[in-house]
Amino acid sequence: MHPHTRLALELALVLAHLGRPIDAMEIGSAAIEAATHDEQPAIGRWLDEHINDFARKNS
């Protein structure tokens, strides 16, 4: 996965933790849509690894 794609996904995760789910979805979706076909498997693995993190809020 390209570094800018990973950074965008990580930013989306931070925004989700900050209670900004709309912003998180917009950034995450844009990163996924802009990614190359070759990046898709790595993105899928990253999402699988972090799916529960999106549901958690920082305390």
Buried (B, 14 or more C-beta within 10 A) or exposed (E): BBEEBBEBBBBBBEBBBEEBEEBBBEBBEEBBEEBEEEBEEBBEEBEEEBEEEBEEEEE
